[in-house]
Amino acid sequence: MTKISVMIPTYNRRERLKTAIRSVLAQTDVFFELIIIDDGSEDGTREMVLHEFPDVKYFSFENQGPAAARNRGIERASGEWMAFLDSDDEWLPGKLKAQLEFFSQNPDVLICQTEEIWIRNGRRVNPMKKHKKHGGWIFEACLPLCIVSPSAVMLHRSIFDKIGFFDESLPACEDYDLWLRIAAKYPIGLIETPYIIKYGGHRDQRSREFPAMDRFRIRSLAKLLSSKELTPDQTKAAVKILEEKSRIYCQGARKRGLEMEAAEIQALTAKTLEISTTFEG
């Protein structure tokens, strides 16, 4: 039977983590291992996991952020397929089985995600149009912001061998960075049935810690363009988004008196555009 490695990175979310773990353990008709990667929690997470869920694999490290936590999980995973679940989300029954069936029916696809249900402050909300999920060759659709959810993804481990892991230099938008690199090389399948419940509005969300998220997307775009691994059409689309994000971000930074930050982003963008123009020519 095909083995799946499920990884839950967590940091100081002991109570929320219980719900996430139970939603994984409730998956049926599939063979999987569950790996908890504790990113330095100080709220009793270790004791809770070892006491209440003794059969899961638990690893603890010094706090280094979600990218490092996911990477430590990938390094310890033994499955052919990989799936992630954020510790503040939960899966609905049948999620893993549905994705294995999708891959069986689409053998040329190595990564897919499912639709999701959004809960904000205890109430169900509809995602905005810009968050709409797409399936297939979705690189251009992924450029403005992340439309691939870590909690919704399953992918073949061979992708990491070719694309690399999460970028640990990014304190946020590390998922945007990875899915963008993947979408440039692989089609991403979409199961239109929601199998994820995503919870938002709580205080420990990364978006609250880093409100100006586009600075990390700009860094990601600059890195990707500088790699010169995109096709001419992909390069053109990425350049357009980079210019737009950089312009808007620098305007906002200057309004907040962050002249040095604006200058750094402007310089990075200019250097990247020079490299990209040389490549296109």
N, C-alpha and C positions, 0 to 999 in steps of 0.2 A: 504493500500500500504506500502511496506517495506521502512523504513526510513534509510537514509544514513547520517552520520555526516562527513562533509568534513572540514578538518582543514588545514589552511595555516599559518605556523609560519613565521614571517618576522622580519627583522632588517635593518633599513635604506635602504629600496629598494622601495621607494614610486612609482617610475615610472614603474619598473618591476612588482611590485605588481598589478598594474592596469590590466596588460595583464593576469596575473594569475587569478585574480578574474573574469574577463570577460569570460575566458575559462571555468570556473566552472559554471557561470550563464547561459552559452550557452548550458549546458547539458539538454537534453529533455527526456520526458517519464519516469522520475524518480522523487522520492520525497526525497528531501535532505535539510539539514540546512548547511549553510556555516559559519564557525567560523574563524575569524582572530585573531591570537595570536601575539600581537606586543611585541617583546622582548626588549622593552626600546628604540625604535627608536627616533631619534632627528632630523629627516628631514622633518617633517610635515606629516608623515604617518597617524597619528590620524585624523588630520583635513581633509585629502584627503578622507579617508575611510568614515568618518561620513557624509561628504558633498556629495560625488559621489555615495556611496553605502550604503544608510541609512538602508536598509533592512537586511544587514548581521549582524551577531553577532560579536561585536568587544570587545576584552579584551586587556588591556595593563599591563605589569609588568616590574619590574626592569630587566635589562639585565642579563640573567643567562645562555644563550646558547640555542642551538636548542633542546637538550634533554628535558630541563625544559619546553621550550615553547610548544613542542608537548604534554608533560604530562599534562600541564595546559589545553590544548585543550581536551584531552581525558577525564579529570575530568569533563568538562563542556558539553560534548557531550551527546545527548539523543538518538542517532540512534542505531539500531541493528547492522549496519555495519559501519566501520570506513574507511575513505580514507584520505590520506595526499597529499598535493601538495606543493613543495618548491616554494618560492616566485619568484625564477628566472626561473621557468619552466612553461609550459602551457599544458593543455589537448586539445586533438582533439575532435571534436563532436562524441558522442556515447560512450565515455569511460565508464561512470558509468553504462549505460544500458547494455553494452557488459559484464561487470563483473557480474551484477546481473543475466544475462542469463546463464553465465558460472556456477554460484553457483546453479542455478535451475537445470542445467543438470548434475551437479556433487555434489549432496547433502552431500557427505562425506568429501568434501574439505571446509575448513574454511578460507583459505587465497589464494589469487592469485594475479599475476601481469601481466601487458601487456608488449609487446615489445615497443621500443622507437626509436625516431629519435634523433640523436646527431647533434647539431650545435655548432661549435667552431669558435669564432671570425667571425661570420657571414656566415660561409661556412659549408655545410653538410659534415660530416666525418663518416667513418665506424668504429664502435668499434673494438678494438683489440680482438683476439681470447680469451684472458683471461677474457674478460668482457662478454662473451657469456652467455645468460640466459638459464636456464634449468627449467624443470618442474618435479614435483614428489617429491621423497625423496632426497633432494639435499644438505643435511648437508655437505658432504665431498666436494662438489663443492663450497660451501660457505666459506670454511676455508681459502683459500689463500687471498681473498679480497671480498669486497661486490659486489655480483651479483644480489642483490635485490634492486630496486630503490624505495625510499619512495614515490615518485610522481606516481609510477606505481601500488602501492599496494592497495588492499581493503581486509579487514579482519573482521571477526566476533568479537564483543566486548568481548565474553567469553574467547578469547585467552589471553587477558590482565589479566583476573582473575587468570589464571593458570600460565602464564609465567612472569607476572610483566610488568612494564612500561619501558620506555627508561632509561638507567643508567645515571643519572645526574652528576656523578663523572667524566664522560668522556667528555672532551671538543670537541672531534671529534671522528669519527668512532662509534658513539652511535647507528647508524643504523646497521652497521655491527654486533654489539653486540646483538641487539634485534633479527635481522633476524636469526642469528646463534642459539640463544636460541630457537626460534620458529622452525627452520628447524630440530632441534634435536628431536622434538616431533610431528611435523605435516608435511604432504606433502604440498608443495607450488605449486599451479597451475600456468600455463603459457598460456596466450592468445597471439598467435603469430602475431597478427595484432598490429602494432604500434599505440598507442593512446596517446603517450607522446612526447612532444618536449622538450629535455633537452638542455639548453644553457650553454656553457662553455667559458672559456678564459677571463672572466671579473675579475676585481681586487678583488672583495669581496668574492671570493670563499673560502671555508674553507680550501681547500688543499693548498692555497697560505699562509694562516695564520699558518698552521701546516704542513710544508713540509715533516717531518719524521713521516708519519702517522702510520707506523708499531708499534711504541711504544704503541699506544693505542690498536691496535689489539692484541699485546702481553698481555697487561693487561686484555683484554677481554677473551682471551684464557685461561689465568691463572685462572681467576675467574670461568670460566665455568668448567674447569678440576677439580678445587678444590671443586666444588659443589657436585662432585661424582654422578651426575644425568645422565651421558652419558652411553650408552651401551659399552661393551668391545671394539667392533669394532670402535665405534665413538671415544672412548678414545684413541685408538691406532692411528687413523688418526689425531686427534687433537694434540697429543703429537709430532708426526712427523712434523707438520706444526709449532708448537711452537718452537721446537728445531731449525728448519731452520730459522725462522724469528729472533729468539733471536741471533743466531750466526751472521747472516748478519748485524743485527742492531748494535750489539756490536762492530763489526769490523769497521763499518762506524763511530760510535760515537767516538771510540778511535782515528781514523784518524783525526777527527775534534777537538781532544783534550778534549773530554767530558768523562774523565775517571770515574767520579763519577756516571754519568748517565749510562754508560756501566756496572759499577759494580752493580748498583741497578737492572738493567734488568737481569743481570746474576744471581743475588741472587734470584730474584723472580722466574726465570725459574727453577733454581735448587730446590727450595722449592716446586714448583708445580710438577716437575717431581718425587720428592720423594713421594708426596701424591698420584700421579697417579699410581706409581709403586706399592705402598701399596694396592691401590684399585684393581689393576689388579691381584695382587697376592691373 
